Amino acid sequence: MPRRDPDKHSDPAAASVSLATEAALLEARLRMLQEEIDTVDACIEAVSESLRLLGRAPSASAEAADSVDHG
């Protein structure tokens, strides 16, 4: 007696419904992951901008040393 493959559905309609359900779940998960990636991208951009601003601003210790030297 041949063994049945558990991955094969005997009813094409049931297989279609099962695949459509799985596809819908995967699409929903994909949307969630894309939103999370967008959030991470926004955080990275905010941190990068903060670092750029910090790199341009003179440090407080350098300003304090200048005022002592020229004070």
Distance bins in CASP14 RR format, pairs under 12 A and 6 or more apart:
PFRMAT RR
TARGET T0000
AUTHOR 0000-0000-0000
RMODE 2
METHOD distances of the structure
MODEL  1
2 8 0 0 0 0 0 1 0 0 0 0 0
4 10 1 0 0 1 0 0 0 0 0 0 0
7 15 0 0 0 0 1 0 0 0 0 0 0
7 18 0 0 0 0 0 1 0 0 0 0 0
7 19 0 0 0 0 0 1 0 0 0 0 0
8 14 0 0 0 0 0 1 0 0 0 0 0
8 15 0 0 0 0 1 0 0 0 0 0 0
8 18 0 0 0 0 0 1 0 0 0 0 0
9 15 1 1 0 0 0 0 0 0 0 0 0
9 16 0 0 0 0 1 0 0 0 0 0 0
9 17 0 0 0 0 1 0 0 0 0 0 0
9 18 1 0 0 1 0 0 0 0 0 0 0
9 19 0 0 0 0 1 0 0 0 0 0 0
11 17 0 0 0 0 1 0 0 0 0 0 0
11 18 0 0 0 0 1 0 0 0 0 0 0
12 18 0 0 0 0 0 1 0 0 0 0 0
12 19 0 0 0 0 0 1 0 0 0 0 0
13 19 0 0 0 0 0 1 0 0 0 0 0
13 20 0 0 0 0 0 1 0 0 0 0 0
14 20 0 0 0 0 0 1 0 0 0 0 0
14 21 0 0 0 0 0 1 0 0 0 0 0
15 21 0 0 0 0 0 1 0 0 0 0 0
15 22 0 0 0 0 0 1 0 0 0 0 0
16 22 0 0 0 0 0 1 0 0 0 0 0
16 23 0 0 0 0 0 1 0 0 0 0 0
17 23 0 0 0 0 0 1 0 0 0 0 0
17 24 0 0 0 0 0 1 0 0 0 0 0
18 24 0 0 0 0 0 1 0 0 0 0 0
18 25 0 0 0 0 0 1 0 0 0 0 0
19 25 0 0 0 0 0 1 0 0 0 0 0
19 26 0 0 0 0 0 1 0 0 0 0 0
20 26 0 0 0 0 0 1 0 0 0 0 0
20 27 0 0 0 0 0 1 0 0 0 0 0
21 27 0 0 0 0 0 1 0 0 0 0 0
21 28 0 0 0 0 0 1 0 0 0 0 0
22 28 0 0 0 0 0 1 0 0 0 0 0
22 29 0 0 0 0 0 1 0 0 0 0 0
23 29 0 0 0 0 0 1 0 0 0 0 0
23 30 0 0 0 0 0 1 0 0 0 0 0
24 30 0 0 0 0 0 1 0 0 0 0 0
24 31 0 0 0 0 0 1 0 0 0 0 0
25 31 0 0 0 0 0 1 0 0 0 0 0
25 32 0 0 0 0 0 1 0 0 0 0 0
26 32 0 0 0 0 0 1 0 0 0 0 0
26 33 0 0 0 0 0 1 0 0 0 0 0
27 33 0 0 0 0 0 1 0 0 0 0 0
27 34 0 0 0 0 0 1 0 0 0 0 0
28 34 0 0 0 0 0 1 0 0 0 0 0
28 35 0 0 0 0 0 1 0 0 0 0 0
29 35 0 0 0 0 0 1 0 0 0 0 0
29 36 0 0 0 0 0 1 0 0 0 0 0
30 36 0 0 0 0 0 1 0 0 0 0 0
30 37 0 0 0 0 0 1 0 0 0 0 0
31 37 0 0 0 0 0 1 0 0 0 0 0
31 38 0 0 0 0 0 1 0 0 0 0 0
32 38 0 0 0 0 0 1 0 0 0 0 0
32 39 0 0 0 0 0 1 0 0 0 0 0
33 39 0 0 0 0 0 1 0 0 0 0 0
33 40 0 0 0 0 0 1 0 0 0 0 0
34 40 0 0 0 0 0 1 0 0 0 0 0
34 41 0 0 0 0 0 1 0 0 0 0 0
35 41 0 0 0 0 0 1 0 0 0 0 0
35 42 0 0 0 0 0 1 0 0 0 0 0
36 42 0 0 0 0 0 1 0 0 0 0 0
36 43 0 0 0 0 0 1 0 0 0 0 0
37 43 0 0 0 0 0 1 0 0 0 0 0
37 44 0 0 0 0 0 1 0 0 0 0 0
38 44 0 0 0 0 0 1 0 0 0 0 0
38 45 0 0 0 0 0 1 0 0 0 0 0
39 45 0 0 0 0 0 1 0 0 0 0 0
39 46 0 0 0 0 0 1 0 0 0 0 0
40 46 0 0 0 0 0 1 0 0 0 0 0
40 47 0 0 0 0 0 1 0 0 0 0 0
41 47 0 0 0 0 0 1 0 0 0 0 0
41 48 0 0 0 0 0 1 0 0 0 0 0
42 48 0 0 0 0 0 1 0 0 0 0 0
42 49 0 0 0 0 0 1 0 0 0 0 0
43 49 0 0 0 0 0 1 0 0 0 0 0
43 50 0 0 0 0 0 1 0 0 0 0 0
44 50 0 0 0 0 0 1 0 0 0 0 0
44 51 0 0 0 0 0 1 0 0 0 0 0
45 51 0 0 0 0 0 1 0 0 0 0 0
45 52 0 0 0 0 0 1 0 0 0 0 0
46 52 0 0 0 0 0 1 0 0 0 0 0
46 53 0 0 0 0 0 1 0 0 0 0 0
47 53 0 0 0 0 0 1 0 0 0 0 0
47 54 0 0 0 0 0 1 0 0 0 0 0
48 54 0 0 0 0 0 1 0 0 0 0 0
48 55 0 0 0 0 0 1 0 0 0 0 0
49 55 0 0 0 0 0 1 0 0 0 0 0
49 56 0 0 0 0 0 1 0 0 0 0 0
50 56 0 0 0 0 0 1 0 0 0 0 0
50 57 0 0 0 0 0 1 0 0 0 0 0
51 57 0 0 0 0 0 1 0 0 0 0 0
54 60 0 0 0 0 0 1 0 0 0 0 0
57 63 0 0 0 0 1 0 0 0 0 0 0
58 64 0 0 0 0 0 1 0 0 0 0 0
58 65 0 0 0 0 0 1 0 0 0 0 0
58 66 0 0 0 0 1 0 0 0 0 0 0
58 67 0 0 0 0 0 1 0 0 0 0 0
59 65 0 0 0 0 1 0 0 0 0 0 0
59 66 0 0 0 0 0 1 0 0 0 0 0
60 66 0 0 0 0 0 1 0 0 0 0 0
60 67 0 0 0 0 0 1 0 0 0 0 0
61 67 0 0 0 0 0 1 0 0 0 0 0
61 68 0 0 0 0 0 1 0 0 0 0 0
62 68 0 0 0 0 0 1 0 0 0 0 0
62 69 0 0 0 0 0 1 0 0 0 0 0
63 69 0 0 0 0 0 1 0 0 0 0 0
63 70 0 0 0 0 0 1 0 0 0 0 0
64 70 0 0 0 0 0 1 0 0 0 0 0
64 71 0 0 0 0 0 1 0 0 0 0 0
65 71 0 0 0 0 0 1 0 0 0 0 0
END
